[in-house]
Amino acid sequence: EAGVTQFPSHSVIEKGQTVTLRCDPISGHDNLYWYRRVMGKEIKFLLHFVKESKQDESGMPNNRFLAERTGGTYSTLKVQPAELEDSGVYFCASRPTGVRYGYTFGSGTRLTVV
Amino acid sequence: KQEVTQIPAALSVPEGENLVLNCSFTDSAIYNLQWFRQDPGKGLTSLLLIQSSQREQTSGRLNASLDKSSGRSTLYIAASQPGDSATYLCAVRPSGSRLTFGEGTQLTVNP
């Protein structure tokens, strides 16, 4: 079974530019999550998709962040325009439906805004 | 609001030592607790998942316990090896679906 795939693995962009991160969850996992870890802080929740619908986007920091999940498959997270404080590691995770299932995380995208 | 604390923040031990990593959480109303490992520059690898109805889970040299009523979990690593060096993260799943993470314990096992 393929794991959760994220790309790019690294991205360095200038302040004001746009970046799009992509996540391919495990096939058949209806639940897809985005998390973020900024320097020196704990990993924090950004949002949760169930299939193609946003179930919870209360962790999104502001309207510069836009997430989509096309057809309930892969997801993208766009940051536009990027700011310095957006630098960090963005993780995607997926999970089957049901309380007994744990999360499978991808390897993350390290975003550096300069 | 659920908060997760991991102690110690960093730990350095000689190879072969048994060790315990601690995790505490403020709200005992959780579905489950998951321990992860993160290697530098890598993603999160799930180690153990403990459901709220369980007391412990074991995988190889790892044993995780859960005391939901007191809001505590421990990860026990037996006979530590240099390859165990990584950051260990504890995450709880309260009602709802999101995980709440601790800041992690950075473990170094010296040969």
Contacts between the chains, C-beta under 8 A, distances in Angstrom:
chain1	res1	chain2	res2	distance
A	4	B	43	7.9
A	6	B	43	7.8
A	31	B	97	6.7
A	33	B	97	7.7
A	33	B	98	7.2
A	33	B	99	7.8
A	35	B	99	7.5
A	35	B	101	7.9
A	41	B	103	7.4
A	42	B	4	7.6
A	42	B	101	4.8
A	42	B	102	6.3
A	42	B	103	4.5
A	42	B	104	7.4
A	43	B	89	7.1
A	43	B	91	7.7
A	43	B	99	7.9
A	43	B	101	4.2
A	44	B	101	7.4
A	45	B	98	4.2
A	45	B	99	6.8
A	45	B	100	7.7
A	48	B	97	5.5
A	48	B	98	6.3
A	55	B	97	6.9
A	56	B	96	7.2
A	56	B	97	6.9
A	56	B	98	6.6
A	59	B	98	7.3
A	91	B	43	6.7
A	91	B	44	6.7
A	93	B	44	7.9
A	93	B	99	8.0
A	99	B	31	4.8
A	99	B	32	7.2
A	99	B	51	8.0
A	99	B	93	8.0
A	100	B	32	7.4
A	100	B	51	6.1
A	102	B	32	7.0
A	102	B	34	5.0
A	102	B	46	5.7
A	102	B	49	3.9
A	103	B	34	6.5
A	103	B	46	7.0
A	103	B	91	7.8
A	103	B	99	6.4
A	104	B	46	6.6
A	105	B	36	7.3
A	105	B	43	5.2
A	105	B	44	3.9
A	105	B	45	7.8
A	105	B	46	7.5
A	106	B	43	5.4
A	107	B	42	5.8
A	107	B	43	3.4
A	108	B	42	7.7
A	108	B	43	5.0
A	108	B	44	7.9
A	110	B	41	7.5
